[in-house]
Amino acid sequence: MNIAIIGLGLMGGSLGLSLKKLPQKYSVIGYDHNPTHTTDALRLNLVDKIASDFDEVKACDVIILSIPVDAIIAITQQLLDIKPSCTIIDFGSSKEKISQSIPQQIRQNFVTAHPMTGTEKFGPSAAIEGLYSEKTMVICDIEKSADYQKGIAMSIFKDIDAKIVFMDAKEHDLHAAFISHMPHAVSYALAQSVMKQEDRKSIIALAGGGFKSMSRIAKSSPNMWEDIFRQNKDNLLKSINAFNLEIMHCQQLIEEERWDDLHQWISEANKLHDIL
């Protein structure tokens, strides 16, 4: 089976590494608009070869879209002439607008998915072997995909040891705003608040594990996260408002020296990790 991966950064490159462990089953073809990425992907052995042009990509059995969400929507317009048996899988971090924007004539060829994994690093050199192993792969609006394409996608996800979860795209985007998108906004805000201090060097010199953990994802790609924030704007704003209410409540408890209430508030927050 010929699989084309469009986008050879962390997600696409890591997928290539996983699929190349099954050479008897998959041939991995890479495609990226950045020539440095294609060179690096070959050097790092993330793919078997680089597609010479986009027609070679469209001739593949499976096309994986591991690119920013706006680019996913744009590229669907270039896939109208794929063969009927082709399976297209997108890895976008927001799903509803992608699902709604796929041209109707190829909608059944699509499986819209979101792998709940990753790091703050990007580019081919960030690729990690086993990135998808035992990680959740959310498949959205599966009823819109044809049975054949469902089967191909499920087989690939099982081969990379992902844990499959089905979800409505609208529901996914709301949940993703709280557990992924809003935490990135908070991390960026934390980084900004420290960098804007007059004595920021002294603050950073004192930074311990807690600060580094919370600010780690502030290193994530501006291009990718601008797109995600734009695509999931309404849900992101809901999650930021919910966060603001909690941080204002914390501020009020401290200002009013309601230490017992603050203790209880922190204790309730501790319970999150009982369910993670």
Summary of the structure (lengths in Angstrom):
residues: 276
radius of gyration: 20.9
end to end distance: 36.6
largest distance: 66.9
contacts: 844
relative contact order: 0.11
helix: 57%
strand: 13%
